[in-house]
Amino acid sequence: MHDETINTIQRREKIIHLLDTENTVSVNKLSKLFHVSTVTIRNDLRHLEEKGCILRSYGGAMLNKAFAFDRPLLDKSRINFSLKNKIAQKAAELVEDGDRIILDSGSTTAAMVPYLRDKQNLIVLTNALNIAYDLATHTDIEVIIAGGNVRKNAYSIFGPTVEQQLKMYHFNKLFLGVDGFDLQAGITTPNFSEAAVNKVMCEVSGQIIAITDSTKFGRKSFCMIEKVTHIQTVVTDFNIPNNYLTQLHALGVNVVIADN
């Protein structure tokens, strides 16, 4: 990928984080902040509006409240804790003895660890420091941790070395955390580096299992990971919108509902 493209992606990510903090921002302020022309900023805002991230206003933009933002893992773990725990337990039931699986970084995938303790002959690869630690400390499961750069707030590992390492293996199942789940936009995440790793995870896995609470349906984020049509299973809660349940079934996606 060209440096210019990377710089554009990074600038747009920073615009999103700025909006998350300030809610609204002007074109002129962004132009001065990033040392680019107002034309470039308007192109950025037009792109982010098309992605559903922002709402443009005269001379600037404001936050789209339906957009899924990147938040530290500790914050995520406190949101809907009981519900996420039930979803994690249900997701763990899909793991069979002898499986080779990937656990993506995230609060719901991390909650799966206690429910994997009794599984036999299991190999788990993860890009999450906290998940690898918990698995290595509390289970007899063989753990592979991806090596690369660390996103400190998320405890996740990313970068080209992670992507190269993943391509050395083939896994039965991927348990993929979700920031945004939209029928048209697919599974999305706010972070470009995370999305790049997640894409490779999807490529090397026989089954893609998305695990998400129902608040993520209808939300879009900045970077697309995978189309809904490429997912085999969704594990969620009983508050999934009826239109999503109907359309996922029509697409042949298996929907597993955690108990009320």
Contacts in CASP RR format, 6 or more apart in sequence:
PFRMAT RR
TARGET T0000
AUTHOR 0000-0000-0000
METHOD contacts of the structure
MODEL  1
MHDETINTIQRREKIIHLLDTENTVSVNKLSKLFHVSTVTIRNDLRHLEE
KGCILRSYGGAMLNKAFAFDRPLLDKSRINFSLKNKIAQKAAELVEDGDR
IILDSGSTTAAMVPYLRDKQNLIVLTNALNIAYDLATHTDIEVIIAGGNV
RKNAYSIFGPTVEQQLKMYHFNKLFLGVDGFDLQAGITTPNFSEAAVNKV
MCEVSGQIIAITDSTKFGRKSFCMIEKVTHIQTVVTDFNIPNNYLTQLHA
LGVNVVIADN
8 44 0 8 1.000
9 192 0 8 1.000
10 192 0 8 1.000
11 34 0 8 1.000
11 36 0 8 1.000
11 44 0 8 1.000
12 44 0 8 1.000
12 47 0 8 1.000
12 48 0 8 1.000
12 222 0 8 1.000
13 190 0 8 1.000
13 191 0 8 1.000
13 192 0 8 1.000
13 222 0 8 1.000
14 34 0 8 1.000
15 25 0 8 1.000
15 30 0 8 1.000
15 44 0 8 1.000
15 45 0 8 1.000
15 48 0 8 1.000
15 61 0 8 1.000
16 48 0 8 1.000
16 53 0 8 1.000
16 54 0 8 1.000
16 67 0 8 1.000
16 69 0 8 1.000
16 190 0 8 1.000
16 222 0 8 1.000
17 70 0 8 1.000
18 25 0 8 1.000
18 30 0 8 1.000
18 33 0 8 1.000
19 25 0 8 1.000
19 54 0 8 1.000
19 61 0 8 1.000
19 62 0 8 1.000
19 63 0 8 1.000
20 63 0 8 1.000
20 69 0 8 1.000
23 62 0 8 1.000
23 63 0 8 1.000
24 57 0 8 1.000
24 60 0 8 1.000
24 61 0 8 1.000
24 62 0 8 1.000
24 63 0 8 1.000
25 60 0 8 1.000
25 61 0 8 1.000
26 59 0 8 1.000
26 60 0 8 1.000
27 38 0 8 1.000
27 41 0 8 1.000
27 42 0 8 1.000
27 45 0 8 1.000
27 59 0 8 1.000
27 60 0 8 1.000
28 38 0 8 1.000
28 59 0 8 1.000
30 41 0 8 1.000
30 44 0 8 1.000
30 60 0 8 1.000
31 37 0 8 1.000
31 38 0 8 1.000
31 40 0 8 1.000
31 41 0 8 1.000
34 41 0 8 1.000
45 54 0 8 1.000
45 56 0 8 1.000
45 60 0 8 1.000
45 61 0 8 1.000
46 56 0 8 1.000
48 54 0 8 1.000
48 61 0 8 1.000
48 222 0 8 1.000
49 55 0 8 1.000
49 56 0 8 1.000
49 61 0 8 1.000
51 185 0 8 1.000
51 220 0 8 1.000
51 222 0 8 1.000
52 64 0 8 1.000
52 66 0 8 1.000
52 67 0 8 1.000
52 220 0 8 1.000
53 64 0 8 1.000
53 67 0 8 1.000
53 220 0 8 1.000
53 221 0 8 1.000
53 222 0 8 1.000
54 61 0 8 1.000
54 62 0 8 1.000
54 63 0 8 1.000
54 64 0 8 1.000
54 67 0 8 1.000
55 61 0 8 1.000
55 62 0 8 1.000
55 63 0 8 1.000
55 64 0 8 1.000
66 218 0 8 1.000
66 219 0 8 1.000
66 220 0 8 1.000
67 219 0 8 1.000
67 220 0 8 1.000
67 221 0 8 1.000
68 179 0 8 1.000
68 180 0 8 1.000
68 188 0 8 1.000
68 189 0 8 1.000
68 190 0 8 1.000
68 216 0 8 1.000
68 219 0 8 1.000
68 220 0 8 1.000
68 221 0 8 1.000
69 179 0 8 1.000
69 190 0 8 1.000
69 221 0 8 1.000
70 154 0 8 1.000
70 179 0 8 1.000
70 189 0 8 1.000
70 190 0 8 1.000
70 191 0 8 1.000
70 221 0 8 1.000
72 153 0 8 1.000
72 154 0 8 1.000
73 105 0 8 1.000
73 106 0 8 1.000
73 107 0 8 1.000
73 110 0 8 1.000
73 130 0 8 1.000
73 153 0 8 1.000
73 154 0 8 1.000
73 155 0 8 1.000
73 156 0 8 1.000
74 153 0 8 1.000
76 106 0 8 1.000
76 107 0 8 1.000
77 84 0 8 1.000
77 107 0 8 1.000
77 110 0 8 1.000
79 107 0 8 1.000
80 213 0 8 1.000
80 215 0 8 1.000
83 213 0 8 1.000
83 237 0 8 1.000
83 258 0 8 1.000
84 107 0 8 1.000
84 108 0 8 1.000
84 111 0 8 1.000
84 213 0 8 1.000
85 111 0 8 1.000
86 237 0 8 1.000
86 258 0 8 1.000
86 259 0 8 1.000
87 108 0 8 1.000
87 111 0 8 1.000
87 211 0 8 1.000
87 212 0 8 1.000
87 213 0 8 1.000
87 235 0 8 1.000
87 236 0 8 1.000
87 237 0 8 1.000
87 258 0 8 1.000
88 108 0 8 1.000
88 109 0 8 1.000
88 110 0 8 1.000
88 111 0 8 1.000
88 112 0 8 1.000
88 115 0 8 1.000
88 211 0 8 1.000
89 111 0 8 1.000
89 112 0 8 1.000
89 115 0 8 1.000
89 258 0 8 1.000
90 235 0 8 1.000
90 256 0 8 1.000
90 257 0 8 1.000
90 258 0 8 1.000
90 259 0 8 1.000
91 108 0 8 1.000
91 109 0 8 1.000
91 112 0 8 1.000
91 175 0 8 1.000
91 209 0 8 1.000
91 211 0 8 1.000
91 235 0 8 1.000
91 256 0 8 1.000
92 112 0 8 1.000
92 115 0 8 1.000
92 116 0 8 1.000
93 115 0 8 1.000
94 173 0 8 1.000
94 209 0 8 1.000
94 233 0 8 1.000
94 235 0 8 1.000
94 256 0 8 1.000
95 101 0 8 1.000
95 116 0 8 1.000
95 119 0 8 1.000
95 122 0 8 1.000
95 173 0 8 1.000
96 119 0 8 1.000
97 119 0 8 1.000
97 120 0 8 1.000
97 121 0 8 1.000
97 122 0 8 1.000
98 119 0 8 1.000
98 120 0 8 1.000
98 121 0 8 1.000
98 122 0 8 1.000
98 123 0 8 1.000
99 119 0 8 1.000
99 122 0 8 1.000
99 123 0 8 1.000
99 172 0 8 1.000
99 173 0 8 1.000
100 122 0 8 1.000
100 123 0 8 1.000
100 125 0 8 1.000
100 169 0 8 1.000
100 170 0 8 1.000
100 171 0 8 1.000
100 172 0 8 1.000
101 122 0 8 1.000
101 123 0 8 1.000
101 124 0 8 1.000
101 125 0 8 1.000
101 171 0 8 1.000
101 172 0 8 1.000
101 173 0 8 1.000
101 174 0 8 1.000
101 175 0 8 1.000
102 124 0 8 1.000
102 125 0 8 1.000
102 126 0 8 1.000
102 166 0 8 1.000
102 171 0 8 1.000
102 173 0 8 1.000
102 174 0 8 1.000
102 175 0 8 1.000
102 201 0 8 1.000
102 204 0 8 1.000
102 205 0 8 1.000
103 109 0 8 1.000
103 110 0 8 1.000
103 112 0 8 1.000
103 124 0 8 1.000
103 125 0 8 1.000
103 126 0 8 1.000
103 128 0 8 1.000
103 131 0 8 1.000
103 175 0 8 1.000
104 126 0 8 1.000
104 127 0 8 1.000
104 128 0 8 1.000
104 174 0 8 1.000
104 175 0 8 1.000
104 176 0 8 1.000
104 177 0 8 1.000
104 198 0 8 1.000
104 201 0 8 1.000
105 126 0 8 1.000
105 127 0 8 1.000
105 128 0 8 1.000
105 131 0 8 1.000
105 154 0 8 1.000
105 155 0 8 1.000
105 156 0 8 1.000
105 157 0 8 1.000
105 194 0 8 1.000
106 128 0 8 1.000
106 131 0 8 1.000
106 154 0 8 1.000
106 156 0 8 1.000
106 177 0 8 1.000
108 177 0 8 1.000
108 211 0 8 1.000
108 212 0 8 1.000
108 213 0 8 1.000
109 126 0 8 1.000
109 128 0 8 1.000
109 131 0 8 1.000
109 175 0 8 1.000
109 176 0 8 1.000
109 177 0 8 1.000
109 211 0 8 1.000
110 128 0 8 1.000
110 130 0 8 1.000
110 131 0 8 1.000
110 134 0 8 1.000
112 175 0 8 1.000
112 211 0 8 1.000
113 131 0 8 1.000
113 134 0 8 1.000
113 135 0 8 1.000
113 138 0 8 1.000
113 139 0 8 1.000
114 138 0 8 1.000
116 122 0 8 1.000
116 124 0 8 1.000
116 135 0 8 1.000
116 139 0 8 1.000
116 141 0 8 1.000
117 138 0 8 1.000
117 139 0 8 1.000
119 141 0 8 1.000
122 141 0 8 1.000
122 142 0 8 1.000
123 141 0 8 1.000
123 142 0 8 1.000
123 143 0 8 1.000
123 144 0 8 1.000
124 135 0 8 1.000
124 141 0 8 1.000
124 142 0 8 1.000
124 143 0 8 1.000
124 144 0 8 1.000
125 143 0 8 1.000
125 144 0 8 1.000
125 145 0 8 1.000
125 146 0 8 1.000
125 166 0 8 1.000
125 169 0 8 1.000
125 171 0 8 1.000
126 132 0 8 1.000
126 135 0 8 1.000
126 143 0 8 1.000
126 144 0 8 1.000
126 145 0 8 1.000
126 146 0 8 1.000
127 145 0 8 1.000
127 146 0 8 1.000
127 147 0 8 1.000
127 156 0 8 1.000
127 157 0 8 1.000
127 158 0 8 1.000
127 162 0 8 1.000
127 197 0 8 1.000
128 154 0 8 1.000
128 155 0 8 1.000
128 156 0 8 1.000
128 157 0 8 1.000
129 145 0 8 1.000
129 150 0 8 1.000
129 155 0 8 1.000
129 156 0 8 1.000
129 157 0 8 1.000
130 155 0 8 1.000
132 143 0 8 1.000
132 145 0 8 1.000
135 141 0 8 1.000
135 143 0 8 1.000
136 143 0 8 1.000
144 169 0 8 1.000
145 157 0 8 1.000
146 157 0 8 1.000
146 161 0 8 1.000
146 162 0 8 1.000
146 165 0 8 1.000
146 166 0 8 1.000
146 197 0 8 1.000
147 157 0 8 1.000
147 161 0 8 1.000
147 162 0 8 1.000
147 165 0 8 1.000
148 157 0 8 1.000
148 158 0 8 1.000
148 159 0 8 1.000
148 161 0 8 1.000
148 162 0 8 1.000
149 157 0 8 1.000
149 158 0 8 1.000
149 159 0 8 1.000
149 193 0 8 1.000
150 156 0 8 1.000
150 157 0 8 1.000
151 157 0 8 1.000
151 158 0 8 1.000
151 191 0 8 1.000
151 193 0 8 1.000
151 194 0 8 1.000
154 194 0 8 1.000
156 194 0 8 1.000
157 197 0 8 1.000
158 193 0 8 1.000
158 194 0 8 1.000
158 196 0 8 1.000
158 197 0 8 1.000
159 193 0 8 1.000
159 196 0 8 1.000
159 197 0 8 1.000
162 197 0 8 1.000
162 200 0 8 1.000
163 196 0 8 1.000
163 197 0 8 1.000
163 200 0 8 1.000
166 197 0 8 1.000
166 200 0 8 1.000
166 201 0 8 1.000
166 203 0 8 1.000
166 204 0 8 1.000
167 200 0 8 1.000
167 203 0 8 1.000
167 204 0 8 1.000
169 204 0 8 1.000
170 204 0 8 1.000
170 205 0 8 1.000
170 206 0 8 1.000
171 204 0 8 1.000
171 205 0 8 1.000
171 206 0 8 1.000
172 205 0 8 1.000
172 206 0 8 1.000
172 207 0 8 1.000
173 205 0 8 1.000
173 206 0 8 1.000
173 207 0 8 1.000
173 209 0 8 1.000
174 201 0 8 1.000
174 202 0 8 1.000
174 205 0 8 1.000
174 206 0 8 1.000
174 207 0 8 1.000
174 208 0 8 1.000
174 209 0 8 1.000
175 209 0 8 1.000
175 211 0 8 1.000
176 187 0 8 1.000
176 198 0 8 1.000
176 201 0 8 1.000
176 202 0 8 1.000
176 208 0 8 1.000
176 209 0 8 1.000
176 210 0 8 1.000
176 211 0 8 1.000
176 225 0 8 1.000
176 226 0 8 1.000
177 210 0 8 1.000
177 211 0 8 1.000
177 212 0 8 1.000
178 187 0 8 1.000
178 210 0 8 1.000
178 211 0 8 1.000
178 212 0 8 1.000
178 216 0 8 1.000
179 188 0 8 1.000
179 189 0 8 1.000
179 190 0 8 1.000
179 216 0 8 1.000
179 219 0 8 1.000
179 221 0 8 1.000
180 186 0 8 1.000
180 187 0 8 1.000
180 188 0 8 1.000
180 189 0 8 1.000
180 212 0 8 1.000
180 216 0 8 1.000
180 217 0 8 1.000
180 218 0 8 1.000
180 219 0 8 1.000
180 220 0 8 1.000
180 221 0 8 1.000
181 187 0 8 1.000
181 188 0 8 1.000
181 210 0 8 1.000
181 212 0 8 1.000
181 216 0 8 1.000
181 217 0 8 1.000
181 218 0 8 1.000
181 219 0 8 1.000
181 228 0 8 1.000
181 234 0 8 1.000
182 188 0 8 1.000
182 217 0 8 1.000
182 218 0 8 1.000
182 219 0 8 1.000
182 220 0 8 1.000
182 228 0 8 1.000
183 218 0 8 1.000
183 228 0 8 1.000
183 244 0 8 1.000
183 247 0 8 1.000
185 220 0 8 1.000
185 224 0 8 1.000
186 224 0 8 1.000
186 225 0 8 1.000
186 226 0 8 1.000
186 227 0 8 1.000
186 228 0 8 1.000
187 210 0 8 1.000
187 224 0 8 1.000
187 225 0 8 1.000
187 226 0 8 1.000
187 228 0 8 1.000
187 231 0 8 1.000
188 195 0 8 1.000
188 219 0 8 1.000
188 220 0 8 1.000
188 221 0 8 1.000
188 222 0 8 1.000
188 223 0 8 1.000
188 224 0 8 1.000
188 225 0 8 1.000
189 195 0 8 1.000
189 198 0 8 1.000
189 221 0 8 1.000
189 222 0 8 1.000
189 223 0 8 1.000
189 225 0 8 1.000
190 221 0 8 1.000
190 222 0 8 1.000
190 223 0 8 1.000
191 222 0 8 1.000
191 223 0 8 1.000
192 222 0 8 1.000
192 223 0 8 1.000
194 223 0 8 1.000
195 223 0 8 1.000
195 224 0 8 1.000
195 225 0 8 1.000
198 225 0 8 1.000
198 226 0 8 1.000
199 225 0 8 1.000
199 226 0 8 1.000
202 208 0 8 1.000
202 225 0 8 1.000
202 226 0 8 1.000
202 230 0 8 1.000
207 232 0 8 1.000
207 233 0 8 1.000
208 226 0 8 1.000
208 230 0 8 1.000
208 231 0 8 1.000
208 232 0 8 1.000
208 233 0 8 1.000
209 231 0 8 1.000
209 232 0 8 1.000
209 233 0 8 1.000
209 234 0 8 1.000
209 235 0 8 1.000
210 231 0 8 1.000
210 233 0 8 1.000
210 234 0 8 1.000
210 235 0 8 1.000
211 234 0 8 1.000
211 235 0 8 1.000
211 236 0 8 1.000
212 234 0 8 1.000
212 235 0 8 1.000
212 236 0 8 1.000
213 236 0 8 1.000
213 237 0 8 1.000
213 239 0 8 1.000
214 236 0 8 1.000
214 237 0 8 1.000
214 238 0 8 1.000
214 239 0 8 1.000
214 240 0 8 1.000
214 241 0 8 1.000
215 239 0 8 1.000
217 236 0 8 1.000
217 240 0 8 1.000
217 241 0 8 1.000
217 244 0 8 1.000
218 241 0 8 1.000
218 244 0 8 1.000
228 248 0 8 1.000
228 251 0 8 1.000
228 253 0 8 1.000
229 251 0 8 1.000
231 253 0 8 1.000
232 253 0 8 1.000
232 254 0 8 1.000
233 253 0 8 1.000
233 254 0 8 1.000
233 255 0 8 1.000
233 256 0 8 1.000
234 248 0 8 1.000
234 253 0 8 1.000
234 254 0 8 1.000
234 255 0 8 1.000
234 256 0 8 1.000
235 256 0 8 1.000
235 258 0 8 1.000
236 255 0 8 1.000
236 256 0 8 1.000
236 257 0 8 1.000
236 258 0 8 1.000
237 257 0 8 1.000
237 258 0 8 1.000
238 257 0 8 1.000
238 258 0 8 1.000
238 259 0 8 1.000
238 260 0 8 1.000
240 255 0 8 1.000
240 257 0 8 1.000
245 255 0 8 1.000
248 255 0 8 1.000
249 255 0 8 1.000
END
